[in-house]
Amino acid sequence: MKDIFGLTVEELQEALQPFSLPKYRARQIAEWMYQRGATGFADMTNLSKKLREELSGAFVIGRPKCKDRLDSSDGHTTKFLLEFTDGTAVETVLMRQPYGNSICVSTQAGCNMGCAFCASTLHGMARNLTTGEILSQAIVISDMLRAEGQGEKVDTVVIMGSGEPLMNYENVLGFIRLLHEDYVLGLSYRSITLSTSGIVPQMYKLAEEGIPISLSVSLHAPEQELRSTLMPINRKYPLVDVVRAARHYAEVTKRRVTYEYILIDRVNDGEEQARELVSLLRGQLASVNLIPINPVAERHLLRPSAARIDWFEHYLTAHHINVTVRREMGTDIQAACGQLRNKHLEG
Ligand code: SF4
């Protein structure tokens, strides 16, 4: 049976053609799936009973099961392990920030980019997620927030969980476009951030899509050699080309690019790296987000001391680079992406 979760209204209209329904029915079904928490046609009470039965015989609404859930002790962060029908599981995180609810979605089950600091890549990549599977992560959380009442909703989405989104380009673009639709979450493109390890050709392609989402680039080192040791993809798409593509994105979309920089003790947090980083980014419409590493037990990478983090931050500020340090969230529930899924895979 065809899974209709993740279809646009237009695609639904096409799928519903054999039923000769008026066009507005497709929109009603979409609203049920994406805004009203329907998990099956039986829930869609504004359709006749006969139609509901016919649709149930032809389609399924593929939604993941929640396999595991961890709440941080401060109550701000919840991590979900969601399982799709084929047994593939991915992590999705809800962060309750002072400015609203932000969710972080995965775009691939695992990842094969091999970044040295990342738990998501330890088991390689199982497969790309479909548009519906990526969207279902946002909808599961949206439904949960709505059930809490008090107007709680998903305010921002970051595409920063497991996987390299630009290696699953079409499905991720389909997801972003759906998030923006008023029959889904109606999010502005500005409240959606995509994070990439630097897949240069797709960065240029993304700039031409006419969807001015925020772009975040995983930089993590300002020198070619060091970056290649941390992020093997840097050998294919060298640092200078990544920064050039990011600059192009900022120029086309007029959106400030954020460079993510995981601070790792004695690896990339020294004066030399701070100096190089300043010269690499000077004059760009960009900011740097410093992320003191969540130690990954398997990788023996350590978090710098608070004094070293402060020093690095102040060096950048003093040299007119916009900089933020990521607030600690959920370290007690292993917020580093991939860790919960790994636990599940390793039984
Ligand atoms: S940091 Fe992102 S791109 Fe790198 S291995 Fe992890 S999930 Fe993949």
Residues whose N, C-alpha, C, O or C-beta is under 5 A from the ligand:
A	BS01	SF4	C111 M113 G114 C115 C118 S120 T121 G161 S162 G163 E164 S197
